[in-house]
């Protein structure tokens, strides 16, 4: 199915490209004819045939109207080519964000993707216009006077080729300039943020060195960019002005060889009104917009790169979870978020995972659900790494409800039955009642009512997502703070429904009540992990006691909860 969709998208882009080229053909005619028309009209006027000259100019106007009609259609076809590219980029950014939890994805969708889309559209128009102009001018010059074409075309092509050769150097120097700018901003921000400490300790010279080095690097990068700009000016001089100078210098010789005054004027018209503007536009587009397009697109693809789920295993031995030396870091140089975690979660377990914010609880949920791959150790779901299971098998084995519940436009029934498409109205009603969403569904208007997303609160969206997950046939349910917007009573009812549903329940807890309802509690605390019941952990885990205190009304948040230290060296300490 995915292959068919890919082929379909490629076919659509191909058809859009063919249409764009086809509607560009009418624009070639006025470009090819204007030099010839000027030449013939000039010779006619000089020979005393005024009406013939006027007829040539009238024909030029007619062809210009035809070209304008083609240009109008080109803009209509441009959207068919550009918008699919934008949609593909958005899918890549969103897909990468879902896989990596990237908070910068929204900025790339809102800003960088639009920059790439607009720049790509501009490049398509400029390159199309350049090709139309070049083909038209060559056709016109060859039909007007091949000898004139021999003096004009070679230096133009040389200038264009030189400008292309400079692009690689320009791209490298633009990247270097951006990097130097970012390093300068980072250094300056660090020094300005600690200016009082710098003054108090008398380390002004060191601070000057910290900022001065990136300033010099940035200045060198900008000077290198200026040199590239000078080279581009030289390329334009070769391709745009040298043909004109050659034509003017050889004018007397050409006239002596039988080239008429009108023909010489027509050749000059092709250079001044065709080749020069086309070369200037394409050099500006490739040198400015083109580099911005390549660099911005590269950043989007690098940041949103993710490895698609390509698991091939279709069978497991149950759904017990075994974590052996599990380690995960969000980059090759980053400190591990989870380090050497050892844990077994048998089938039918009810486990709560607690710990300070940023300690790795949601990361653990992502690893369990196959959304992330361990960077060390092993995590087995039914004896198989989750990332090696097929999508269908993984979906049938586990269900994840994140904090930000997703509800889509459509009916209530469509949303609730998404993971169980053949669910009957009775099954849906029982699930709604079990989770405690009956009042909400009635207020919306029943199972077949359309959902108005703007009218739902965050807690109501969570209730709908919980019912959907409750109906899932997957025996392993992971609630990643999936009830954080519900009141304690609604949370209790939902969690008890999942506990009685059967299978394994893992709750990333944000309230002490969620932890106390669990059969066992896993505490992630920054340098070790503790596993036990509420009573045993209250005796043996300082971290759990601190969290318990911070969860109680009227107590102060302790230092342990406030810190966002990473979890390293997880060795389960059984609580007795």
ZAMARTI-528253 format. One record per residue (C-alpha): residue in one letter; x, z, y; residue number from 1. Coordinates in pm, 1 decimal, decimal comma. Layout:
REC   rest         px         pz         py    nr
REC      A          X          Z          Y   NUM
...
% end
This chain:
REC   rest         px         pz         py    nr
REC      X        0,0        0,0        0,0     1
REC      X      278,3       92,1      245,2     2
REC      X      456,8     -233,9      161,7     3
REC      X      139,4     -432,3      229,3     4
REC      X       95,3     -257,0      563,1     5
REC      X      458,2     -331,3      654,3     6
REC      X      415,7     -698,2      565,7     7
REC      X       92,7     -709,8      767,0     8
REC      X      262,2     -559,3     1072,0     9
REC      X      552,8     -804,1     1041,3    10
REC      X      308,6    -1095,5     1018,7    11
REC      X      126,3     -976,1     1331,3    12
REC      X      454,6     -954,0     1524,6    13
REC      X      551,8    -1300,5     1404,5    14
REC      X      222,3    -1450,2     1517,7    15
REC      X      252,1    -1275,6     1855,4    16
REC      X      604,6    -1417,1     1899,3    17
REC      X      490,3    -1770,0     1808,3    18
REC      X      204,0    -1749,5     2058,9    19
REC      X      439,9    -1623,1     2330,4    20
REC      X      676,3    -1915,0     2270,3    21
REC      X      390,6    -2165,4     2259,0    22
REC      X      252,8    -2055,7     2596,0    23
REC      X      604,4    -2069,3     2744,2    24
REC      X      624,1    -2444,7     2682,8    25
REC      X      401,0    -2538,1     2982,4    26
REC      X      646,1    -2353,0     3209,3    27
REC      X      929,0    -2581,2     3100,4    28
REC      X      762,6    -2884,0     3259,8    29
REC      X      778,4    -2774,6     3629,1    30
REC      X     1130,6    -2636,7     3574,2    31
REC      X     1245,1    -2968,6     3432,2    32
REC      X     1066,6    -3182,4     3689,1    33
REC      X     1137,5    -3013,8     4022,5    34
REC      X     1494,3    -3145,2     4052,7    35
REC      X     1389,1    -3491,8     3949,1    36
REC      X     1092,4    -3481,1     4188,6    37
REC      X     1313,9    -3372,5     4479,5    38
REC      X     1564,1    -3647,3     4399,0    39
REC      X     1302,6    -3923,8     4367,7    40
REC      X     1110,2    -3804,6     4674,8    41
REC      X     1429,7    -3793,3     4883,9    42
REC      X     1536,2    -4142,9     4776,8    43
REC      X     1181,2    -4272,8     4844,5    44
REC      X     1172,0    -4124,4     5193,2    45
REC      X     1520,4    -4262,9     5271,4    46
REC      X     1409,2    -4605,7     5147,2    47
REC      X     1099,1    -4593,8     5367,3    48
REC      X      848,9    -4541,1     5083,2    49
REC      X      679,9    -4230,6     5220,7    50
REC      X      372,7    -4242,6     4998,8    51
REC      X      588,9    -4269,8     4690,0    52
REC      X      781,8    -3961,3     4800,2    53
REC      X      457,1    -3774,5     4866,7    54
REC      X      332,8    -3873,6     4520,8    55
REC      X      643,2    -3725,5     4360,2    56
REC      X      594,0    -3398,8     4549,2    57
REC      X      223,5    -3399,0     4454,8    58
REC      X      321,0    -3439,0     4088,9    59
REC      X      550,9    -3137,8     4129,6    60
REC      X      256,9    -2931,6     4256,1    61
REC      X       42,0    -3037,2     3958,3    62
REC      X      311,7    -2939,1     3707,2    63
REC      X      358,1    -2606,7     3888,8    64
REC      X      -14,0    -2534,7     3835,4    65
REC      X       24,3    -2610,1     3464,2    66
REC      X      320,1    -2374,6     3448,5    67
REC      X      121,6    -2100,9     3624,1    68
REC      X     -156,0    -2134,1     3365,3    69
REC      X       99,0    -2094,1     3086,1    70
REC      X      255,8    -1791,8     3259,8    71
REC      X      -87,0    -1626,5     3282,0    72
REC      X     -132,0    -1657,5     2905,4    73
REC      X      220,3    -1527,2     2846,2    74
REC      X      133,0    -1193,0     3003,1    75
REC      X     -172,1    -1169,6     2779,9    76
REC      X       36,2    -1233,1     2467,3    77
REC      X      306,7     -990,1     2576,5    78
REC      X       91,8     -688,2     2487,7    79
REC      X       46,0     -820,2     2131,7    80
REC      X      424,3     -811,6     2091,1    81
REC      X      511,8     -493,2     2280,8    82
REC      X      235,5     -248,6     2181,8    83
REC      X      305,7     -259,8     1802,4    84
REC      X      668,7     -173,9     1879,6    85
REC      X      553,7      123,3     2088,2    86
REC      X      318,2      236,8     1811,6    87
REC      X      602,2      219,0     1558,3    88
REC      X      824,7      432,2     1782,5    89
REC      X      549,5      691,2     1826,2    90
REC      X      505,3      709,1     1448,3    91
REC      X      880,0      761,7     1407,2    92
REC      X      893,1     1035,5     1670,3    93
REC      X      588,5     1218,7     1536,4    94
REC      X      704,1     1178,8     1175,3    95
REC      X     1046,6     1315,1     1260,1    96
REC      X      893,7     1606,7     1449,8    97
REC      X      672,0     1698,1     1156,0    98
REC      X      972,3     1695,3      925,2    99
REC      X     1213,2     1883,8     1150,7   100
REC      X      991,4     2094,0     1377,8   101
REC      X     1141,9     1923,9     1682,8   102
REC      X      998,2     2068,0     2007,5   103
REC      X     1143,3     1779,3     2211,7   104
REC      X      920,5     1521,6     2042,6   105
REC      X      649,6     1550,4     2308,1   106
REC      X      900,0     1464,5     2581,1   107
REC      X     1016,6     1159,2     2387,7   108
REC      X      660,6     1039,8     2326,8   109
REC      X      554,5     1091,9     2689,1   110
REC      X      864,9      970,5     2866,3   111
REC      X     1133,3      805,1     2657,2   112
REC      X      897,9      595,4     2444,5   113
REC      X      728,0      467,0     2760,1   114
REC      X     1068,6      383,7     2909,7   115
REC      X     1156,5      184,3     2598,7   116
REC      X      817,0        9,6     2593,6   117
REC      X      831,5      -92,7     2961,3   118
REC      X     1196,5     -193,5     2942,1   119
REC      X     1139,1     -396,2     2626,7   120
REC      X      850,9     -580,6     2793,8   121
REC      X     1070,0     -653,7     3097,0   122
REC      X     1354,0     -778,9     2878,3   123
REC      X     1119,5    -1007,9     2685,0   124
REC      X      991,7    -1160,6     3009,8   125
REC      X     1338,5    -1206,1     3160,8   126
REC      X     1491,9    -1354,4     2844,8   127
REC      X     1192,1    -1583,9     2799,5   128
REC      X     1218,7    -1695,9     3162,8   129
REC      X     1592,4    -1753,9     3121,9   130
REC      X     1540,3    -1965,4     2810,6   131
REC      X     1262,2    -2165,3     2980,2   132
REC      X     1477,5    -2223,1     3290,1   133
REC      X     1787,8    -2320,4     3093,4   134
REC      X     1599,1    -2564,9     2869,7   135
REC      X     1410,7    -2712,8     3165,2   136
REC      X     1720,6    -2751,1     3384,0   137
REC      X     1922,3    -2909,8     3104,5   138
REC      X     1640,0    -3154,0     3033,4   139
REC      X     1602,9    -3237,3     3401,5   140
REC      X     1976,2    -3278,9     3469,0   141
REC      X     2026,7    -3501,8     3166,4   142
REC      X     1733,7    -3722,5     3266,7   143
REC      X     1845,0    -3726,2     3632,1   144
REC      X     2218,2    -3787,7     3595,2   145
REC      X     2427,7    -3686,0     3291,8   146
REC      X     2738,8    -3700,4     3511,1   147
REC      X     2597,9    -3428,4     3738,3   148
REC      X     2510,0    -3219,7     3430,0   149
REC      X     2872,3    -3246,2     3313,0   150
REC      X     2990,5    -3075,4     3634,0   151
REC      X     2718,0    -2807,7     3647,5   152
REC      X     2645,4    -2687,9     3292,9   153
REC      X     2995,5    -2593,5     3157,9   154
REC      X     3087,9    -2338,7     3430,6   155
REC      X     2737,4    -2192,5     3411,9   156
REC      X     2768,3    -2137,2     3036,8   157
REC      X     3117,5    -1990,7     3080,3   158
REC      X     2987,5    -1737,7     3334,9   159
REC      X     2698,4    -1643,0     3107,8   160
REC      X     2929,2    -1600,6     2806,7   161
REC      X     3162,9    -1377,7     3011,6   162
REC      X     2868,8    -1161,0     3118,1   163
REC      X     2772,0    -1113,6     2753,1   164
REC      X     3129,8    -1018,2     2668,4   165
REC      X     3120,1     -744,3     2934,9   166
REC      X     2801,4     -586,9     2791,9   167
REC      X     2978,4     -401,7     2508,6   168
REC      X     3223,8     -244,1     2751,0   169
REC      X     2938,7     -156,3     2988,0   170
REC      X     2739,9       14,5     2710,5   171
REC      X     3036,8      231,6     2612,9   172
REC      X     3095,8      333,7     2973,3   173
REC      X     2729,9      412,7     3037,2   174
REC      X     2730,8      640,7     2731,0   175
REC      X     3050,9      804,6     2855,4   176
REC      X     2893,5      855,3     3197,6   177
REC      X     2581,1     1016,2     3048,5   178
REC      X     2792,7     1246,2     2832,4   179
REC      X     3011,6     1345,8     3127,9   180
REC      X     2701,3     1413,5     3337,1   181
REC      X     2553,9     1639,9     3067,9   182
REC      X     2882,8     1830,3     3026,3   183
REC      X     2909,3     1876,8     3402,4   184
REC      X     2553,2     2008,0     3425,2   185
REC      X     2617,2     2252,6     3139,4   186
REC      X     2943,4     2382,6     3289,1   187
REC      X     2802,4     2412,7     3640,5   188
REC      X     2492,4     2591,3     3515,1   189
REC      X     2700,2     2840,1     3319,8   190
REC      X     2925,9     2918,3     3618,0   191
REC      X     2642,9     2937,5     3872,7   192
REC      X     2446,5     3165,0     3640,1   193
REC      X     2740,1     3409,3     3625,2   194
REC      X     2856,0     3382,1     3986,1   195
REC      X     2819,2     3757,4     4045,0   196
REC      X     3033,0     3836,0     3741,4   197
REC      X     3291,0     3579,8     3855,1   198
REC      X     3312,2     3742,2     4197,8   199
REC      X     3321,2     4094,5     4056,1   200
REC      X     3603,4     4019,4     3811,7   201
REC      X     3805,6     3797,1     4045,7   202
REC      X     3805,1     3499,0     3809,8   203
REC      X     3731,4     3232,0     4072,1   204
REC      X     4028,1     3018,9     3965,1   205
REC      X     3909,9     3015,0     3604,1   206
REC      X     3555,4     2927,9     3715,8   207
REC      X     3698,1     2647,9     3931,1   208
REC      X     3881,8     2513,3     3627,9   209
REC      X     3566,0     2533,4     3414,7   210
REC      X     3374,8     2319,9     3663,6   211
REC      X     3664,2     2111,1     3791,8   212
REC      X     3754,0     1956,6     3456,4   213
REC      X     3406,8     1807,5     3391,3   214
REC      X     3386,2     1699,3     3759,1   215
REC      X     3704,7     1497,8     3718,0   216
REC      X     3576,8     1354,5     3388,6   217
REC      X     3249,5     1254,1     3553,4   218
REC      X     3430,7     1093,2     3846,8   219
REC      X     3651,6      896,0     3607,4   220
REC      X     3344,3      778,0     3416,1   221
REC      X     3176,6      662,8     3739,1   222
REC      X     3492,0      475,7     3846,5   223
REC      X     3497,1      302,8     3509,5   224
REC      X     3132,7      201,0     3562,8   225
REC      X     3221,3       62,1     3906,7   226
REC      X     3489,2     -158,0     3747,9   227
REC      X     3229,6     -297,4     3508,8   228
REC      X     3004,8     -377,6     3806,7   229
REC      X     3293,6     -566,2     3966,8   230
REC      X     3345,1     -766,4     3646,9   231
REC      X     2975,2     -856,9     3640,5   232
REC      X     3000,2     -983,4     3998,5   233
REC      X     3293,5    -1201,4     3893,6   234
REC      X     3093,9    -1338,8     3600,1   235
REC      X     2807,9    -1431,3     3833,1   236
REC      X     3049,1    -1602,0     4069,2   237
REC      X     3176,2    -1817,6     3781,7   238
REC      X     2833,2    -1902,1     3643,0   239
REC      X     2625,1    -1913,0     3961,4   240
REC      X     2846,3    -2021,2     4250,8   241
REC      X     3121,3    -2225,8     4085,5   242
REC      X     2878,4    -2504,4     3974,6   243
REC      X     2754,0    -2530,2     4332,9   244
REC      X     3107,5    -2547,8     4475,6   245
REC      X     3208,3    -2810,1     4217,1   246
REC      X     2900,8    -3019,3     4296,2   247
REC      X     2968,4    -3002,4     4670,5   248
REC      X     3339,3    -3077,3     4628,0   249
REC      X     3276,3    -3376,4     4401,7   250
REC      X     2980,9    -3503,8     4607,2   251
REC      X     3168,6    -3791,5     4778,4   252
REC      X     3322,9    -3899,2     4449,3   253
REC      X     2981,3    -3892,7     4276,3   254
REC      X     2821,7    -4097,1     4557,1   255
REC      X     3106,3    -4345,0     4524,0   256
REC      X     3028,2    -4363,6     4149,3   257
REC      X     2669,4    -4464,8     4226,8   258
REC      X     2495,2    -4127,9     4238,5   259
REC      X     2229,9    -4139,9     4508,9   260
REC      X     2188,1    -3883,8     4784,6   261
REC      X     1855,3    -3778,5     4633,8   262
REC      X     2014,2    -3732,2     4290,8   263
REC      X     2289,2    -3515,2     4439,3   264
REC      X     2026,7    -3311,3     4626,0   265
REC      X     1825,8    -3277,8     4303,1   266
REC      X     2133,3    -3141,6     4123,8   267
REC      X     2188,7    -2889,0     4401,4   268
REC      X     1820,7    -2789,9     4371,5   269
REC      X     1861,9    -2723,4     3999,6   270
REC      X     2158,9    -2495,2     4070,8   271
REC      X     2013,8    -2306,0     4368,7   272
REC      X     1653,0    -2273,4     4248,9   273
REC      X     1703,2    -2267,6     3874,0   274
REC      X     2038,1    -2164,0     3734,3   275
REC      X     2144,8    -1910,1     3998,2   276
REC      X     1820,8    -1702,3     3996,5   277
REC      X     1798,6    -1721,8     3616,4   278
REC      X     2157,4    -1602,8     3569,1   279
REC      X     2115,1    -1323,8     3823,5   280
REC      X     1794,2    -1204,1     3657,5   281
REC      X     1928,6    -1207,7     3302,7   282
REC      X     2256,1    -1038,5     3400,4   283
REC      X     2065,8     -768,6     3587,3   284
REC      X     1822,5     -718,4     3301,2   285
REC      X     2086,4     -703,1     3028,8   286
REC      X     2331,9     -501,8     3234,7   287
REC      X     2085,4     -244,0     3368,4   288
REC      X     1752,4     -243,4     3185,0   289
REC      X     1910,2     -369,9     2862,6   290
REC      X     2166,2      -90,6     2847,8   291
REC      X     1901,4      167,2     2931,9   292
REC      X     1682,2       21,5     2656,5   293
REC      X     1956,7       32,6     2393,4   294
REC      X     2075,2      382,8     2482,8   295
REC      X     1726,8      536,4     2514,9   296
REC      X     1610,6      368,7     2195,3   297
REC      X     1920,5      494,9     2016,5   298
REC      X     1850,5      851,2     2130,6   299
REC      X     1490,5      829,4     2012,2   300
REC      X     1589,0      695,5     1670,4   301
REC      X     1871,7      949,0     1631,6   302
REC      X     1654,5     1243,2     1732,1   303
REC      X     1351,1     1139,8     1529,7   304
REC      X     1536,3     1023,6     1218,6   305
REC      X     1397,6     1173,8      905,4   306
REC      X     1421,7     1101,2      536,3   307
REC      X     1084,4      996,9      396,1   308
REC      X      951,0     1186,3       96,3   309
REC      X     1056,1      972,9     -198,4   310
REC      X     1010,7     1210,9     -490,8   311
REC      X      950,0     1053,6     -830,8   312
REC      X      873,9     1354,6    -1054,3   313
REC      X      505,4     1366,9    -1152,2   314
REC      X      490,7     1682,1    -1365,1   315
REC      X      582,2     2050,1    -1333,6   316
REC      X      577,8     2356,5    -1557,7   317
REC      X      315,9     2549,3    -1365,7   318
REC      X      375,1     2656,8    -1006,1   319
REC      X      607,1     2958,5    -1022,4   320
REC      X      863,1     2961,9     -740,1   321
REC      X     1229,6     3039,1     -806,7   322
REC      X     1475,3     3071,8     -517,3   323
REC      X     1839,2     3084,8     -622,1   324
REC      X     2102,5     3118,6     -350,3   325
REC      X     1866,8     2938,8     -112,5   326
REC      X     2041,9     2844,3      212,2   327
REC      X     1919,8     2637,3      505,2   328
REC      X     2068,4     2544,2      844,6   329
REC      X     1929,3     2303,8     1106,5   330
REC      X     2253,9     2111,5     1136,9   331
REC      X     2601,4     2081,1      985,7   332
REC      X     2754,4     2312,1     1250,3   333
REC      X     2460,8     2549,7     1291,3   334
REC      X     2457,4     2898,2     1144,0   335
REC      X     2222,3     2930,9      845,0   336
REC      X     1868,0     3041,7      918,7   337
REC      X     1835,1     3146,4      554,1   338
REC      X     2147,7     3234,9      359,8   339
REC      X     2179,8     3294,3      -16,2   340
REC      X     1818,9     3408,4      -65,5   341
REC      X     1726,5     3514,4     -420,3   342
REC      X     1358,1     3550,3     -505,9   343
REC      X     1104,1     3482,2     -781,1   344
REC      X      735,3     3438,3     -696,6   345
REC      X      532,8     3431,1    -1020,2   346
REC      X      202,7     3251,8    -1055,6   347
REC      X      -89,7     3448,5     -913,7   348
REC      X      130,3     3645,1     -672,4   349
REC      X        3,3     3762,5     -331,1   350
REC      X      315,4     3784,2     -113,2   351
REC      X      342,7     3861,6      259,0   352
REC      X      656,8     3754,5      447,4   353
REC      X      741,8     3954,9      758,9   354
REC      X     1026,8     3970,8     1006,9   355
REC      X     1111,7     3924,9     1375,5   356
REC      X     1031,2     3600,0     1551,8   357
REC      X     1289,4     3330,2     1479,4   358
REC      X     1419,7     3497,4     1164,1   359
REC      X     1328,0     3207,1      933,3   360
REC      X      975,9     3278,7      806,1   361
REC      X      830,5     2937,3      894,4   362
REC      X     1149,8     2773,0      770,6   363
REC      X     1095,0     2941,5      433,5   364
REC      X      736,2     2811,5      431,2   365
REC      X      861,8     2459,2      504,4   366
REC      X     1113,5     2479,1      219,0   367
REC      X      852,6     2607,5      -26,0   368
REC      X      614,6     2326,3       67,6   369
REC      X      877,2     2051,5       35,5   370
REC      X      884,6     1969,5      406,8   371
REC      X     1250,9     2068,6      432,6   372
REC      X     1539,5     2028,6      188,8   373
REC      X     1777,2     2320,5      123,2   374
REC      X     2130,4     2279,7      254,6   375
REC      X     2252,9     2508,2      -22,0   376
REC      X     2127,4     2672,7     -338,4   377
REC      X     1804,3     2579,3     -514,1   378
REC      X     1430,3     2616,8     -471,7   379
REC      X     1220,1     2524,0     -773,9   380
REC      X      843,1     2484,2     -783,8   381
REC      X      735,0     2480,2    -1146,7   382
REC      X     1094,7     2409,0    -1244,8   383
REC      X     1130,2     2111,7    -1005,7   384
REC      X     1258,0     2095,9     -643,5   385
REC      X      950,7     2027,6     -424,7   386
REC      X     1127,9     1737,6     -254,3   387
REC      X     1159,6     1560,4     -590,5   388
REC      X      785,6     1567,0     -663,2   389
REC      X      568,5     1269,3     -582,3   390
REC      X      344,2     1301,9     -279,4   391
REC      X       35,2     1316,3     -500,3   392
REC      X      180,4     1588,1     -723,4   393
REC      X      309,2     1792,2     -430,0   394
REC      X      -29,3     1770,3     -256,5   395
REC      X     -203,6     1878,0     -575,5   396
REC      X       30,9     2177,6     -617,8   397
REC      X       59,6     2336,4     -274,8   398
REC      X     -133,7     2350,8       52,0   399
REC      X       10,8     2467,1      384,4   400
REC      X     -192,6     2592,9      681,0   401
REC      X       30,5     2614,4      993,1   402
REC      X      -32,2     2819,6     1305,0   403
REC      X     -138,9     2512,5     1504,6   404
REC      X     -443,2     2407,4     1302,5   405
REC      X     -518,1     2035,6     1295,9   406
REC      X     -878,2     1921,9     1337,0   407
REC      X     -953,2     1552,0     1377,7   408
REC      X    -1240,9     1363,1     1534,6   409
REC      X    -1525,8     1306,2     1292,8   410
REC      X    -1790,8     1511,7     1120,8   411
REC      X    -1753,8     1867,0      997,5   412
REC      X    -1788,7     1733,8      642,3   413
REC      X    -1500,5     1487,2      694,5   414
REC      X    -1272,8     1767,2      812,8   415
REC      X    -1362,1     2019,9      543,4   416
REC      X    -1353,3     1775,5      250,6   417
REC      X    -1028,5     1604,6      352,5   418
REC      X     -831,9     1758,1       61,8   419
REC      X    -1125,0     1736,1     -180,2   420
REC      X    -1302,2     1408,4      -95,5   421
REC      X    -1562,4     1444,0     -373,4   422
REC      X    -1670,9     1793,7     -268,4   423
REC      X    -2046,7     1849,4     -289,6   424
REC      X    -2253,6     2008,7      -13,8   425
REC      X    -2283,3     2317,0     -234,0   426
REC      X    -1905,0     2346,1     -270,2   427
REC      X    -1862,4     2304,1      101,9   428
REC      X    -2124,2     2567,3      175,0   429
REC      X    -1969,0     2817,3      -65,1   430
REC      X    -1624,9     2766,3       89,1   431
REC      X    -1762,7     2805,2      441,2   432
REC      X    -1934,8     3128,9      341,9   433
REC      X    -1630,6     3266,3      159,6   434
REC      X    -1391,5     3210,7      451,2   435
REC      X    -1643,9     3332,6      706,4   436
REC      X    -1701,0     3013,0      904,0   437
REC      X    -2080,1     3001,4      860,8   438
REC      X    -2169,1     3091,8     1220,5   439
REC      X    -1921,0     2837,4     1355,5   440
REC      X    -2053,8     2552,0     1138,5   441
REC      X    -2411,1     2636,6     1233,9   442
REC      X    -2321,1     2639,8     1602,5   443
REC      X    -2158,6     2298,0     1572,4   444
REC      X    -2472,8     2162,8     1408,8   445
REC      X    -2410,3     2164,5     1034,7   446
REC      X    -2190,8     1970,0      794,3   447
REC      X    -2289,1     1627,1      927,0   448
REC      X    -2247,9     1709,2     1296,0   449
REC      X    -1973,2     1541,9     1498,7   450
REC      X    -1691,0     1772,0     1604,4   451
REC      X    -1613,6     1784,8     1976,2   452
REC      X    -1249,9     1890,5     1980,9   453
REC      X    -1253,9     1999,0     2345,5   454
REC      X    -1527,2     2254,2     2269,3   455
REC      X    -1335,2     2429,3     1989,3   456
REC      X    -1113,4     2729,4     2053,5   457
REC      X     -780,5     2775,5     1873,9   458
REC      X     -939,4     3035,0     1643,3   459
REC      X    -1230,5     2804,3     1556,6   460
REC      X     -988,7     2526,8     1468,9   461
REC      X     -807,0     2771,8     1242,5   462
REC      X    -1132,8     2857,0     1063,7   463
REC      X    -1201,7     2488,9      993,0   464
REC      X     -845,3     2438,3      866,4   465
REC      X     -877,0     2747,5      644,7   466
REC      X    -1196,4     2619,4      482,8   467
REC      X    -1028,7     2282,8      424,3   468
REC      X     -731,8     2451,1      255,7   469
REC      X     -960,5     2681,5       55,4   470
REC      X    -1125,7     2372,2      -96,3   471
REC      X     -791,9     2217,5     -189,4   472
REC      X     -726,8     2200,9     -565,1   473
REC      X     -367,7     2315,5     -503,4   474
REC      X     -300,2     2652,0     -675,3   475
REC      X      -30,1     2752,4     -423,8   476
REC      X     -155,0     2832,7      -72,5   477
REC      X       84,6     2911,2      215,2   478
REC      X      -64,0     3057,7      533,7   479
REC      X      198,4     3028,2      808,7   480
REC      X       42,5     3258,4     1071,9   481
REC      X     -273,3     3056,9     1005,0   482
REC      X     -500,3     3339,0     1125,7   483
REC      X     -313,0     3444,5     1439,5   484
REC      X     -599,6     3340,7     1671,0   485
REC      X     -866,9     3520,8     1466,3   486
REC      X     -980,6     3876,7     1526,5   487
REC      X     -873,1     4132,1     1261,5   488
REC      X    -1207,6     4129,4     1082,2   489
REC      X    -1222,0     3748,0     1058,6   490
REC      X     -860,7     3749,4      940,6   491
REC      X     -939,5     4006,2      671,1   492
REC      X    -1231,3     3803,2      538,1   493
REC      X    -1030,3     3478,6      529,2   494
REC      X     -726,9     3634,0      356,7   495
REC      X     -941,5     3815,3      101,1   496
REC      X    -1118,2     3485,9       25,8   497
REC      X     -784,2     3320,3      -47,6   498
REC      X     -670,5     3617,8     -255,3   499
REC      X     -985,6     3588,6     -470,2   500
REC      X     -960,2     3209,2     -486,4   501
REC      X     -703,1     3225,0     -765,0   502
REC      X     -347,7     3096,5     -771,6   503
REC      X      -57,6     3211,2     -556,9   504
REC      X      -99,9     3317,8     -194,9   505
REC      X      192,9     3343,5       46,6   506
REC      X      111,3     3479,0      392,5   507
REC      X      350,5     3463,6      687,3   508
REC      X      214,8     3781,8      843,8   509
REC      X      178,9     3865,3     1211,9   510
REC      X      -29,3     4182,7     1166,5   511
REC      X       41,7     4492,4      960,3   512
REC      X     -301,9     4457,5      798,7   513
REC      X     -197,5     4123,6      641,9   514
REC      X      111,7     4283,3      493,7   515
REC      X      -80,6     4583,1      358,0   516
REC      X     -330,2     4356,0      180,0   517
REC      X      -48,8     4179,5       -8,9   518
REC      X       66,1     4284,4     -354,9   519
REC      X      432,3     4255,0     -249,1   520
REC      X      605,7     4217,9       89,7   521
REC      X      926,2     4027,3      166,3   522
REC      X     1111,7     4152,4      474,5   523
REC      X     1363,3     3916,6      638,8   524
REC      X     1586,8     4121,1      863,9   525
REC      X     1893,2     3928,7      976,8   526
REC      X     2153,3     4038,2      720,5   527
REC      X     1954,9     4113,4      408,6   528
REC      X     1607,4     4086,2      261,8   529
REC      X     1397,7     4363,3      114,6   530
REC      X     1114,0     4324,5     -134,3   531
REC      X      853,2     4584,4     -227,1   532
REC      X      514,8     4735,8     -152,0   533
REC      X      405,3     4876,3      182,2   534
REC      X      464,6     5233,1       69,9   535
REC      X      808,6     5170,7      -79,6   536
REC      X      925,7     4964,0      217,7   537
REC      X      818,6     5232,8      461,6   538
REC      X     1063,5     5463,2      281,5   539
REC      X     1354,0     5223,1      233,9   540
REC      X     1344,4     4949,0      503,1   541
REC      X     1420,3     5039,0      862,8   542
REC      X     1325,9     4685,1      968,7   543
REC      X      982,8     4717,5      809,1   544
REC      X      928,9     5058,4      973,4   545
REC      X     1022,3     4906,0     1310,6   546
REC      X      785,3     4614,6     1257,6   547
REC      X      511,8     4851,9     1144,3   548
REC      X      557,0     5054,0     1462,4   549
REC      X      549,8     4747,3     1686,4   550
REC      X      226,1     4629,4     1518,9   551
REC      X       45,8     4957,4     1588,2   552
REC      X     -148,6     4983,3     1915,5   553
REC      X       27,7     5173,1     2192,8   554
REC      X      376,7     5165,5     2037,6   555
REC      X      685,2     5011,7     2187,7   556
REC      X      853,8     4704,5     2048,2   557
REC      X     1182,1     4809,2     1894,3   558
REC      X     1511,4     4638,3     1934,1   559
REC      X     1493,1     4508,9     1580,7   560
REC      X     1179,1     4311,5     1651,0   561
REC      X     1288,5     4186,0     1989,1   562
REC      X     1608,7     4032,2     1857,7   563
REC      X     1599,4     3680,7     1717,5   564
REC      X     1907,3     3712,0     1498,4   565
REC      X     1956,8     3466,7     1214,5   566
REC      X     1907,8     3568,6      854,9   567
REC      X     2237,8     3564,9      671,5   568
REC      X     2347,2     3693,7      336,3   569
REC      X     1997,2     3757,5      199,7   570
REC      X     2027,4     3984,0      -98,9   571
REC      X     1695,1     4125,8     -216,6   572
REC      X     1699,7     4502,6     -202,1   573
REC      X     1424,7     4628,8     -433,7   574
REC      X     1231,2     4916,2     -282,5   575
REC      X     1156,3     5197,6     -517,7   576
% end
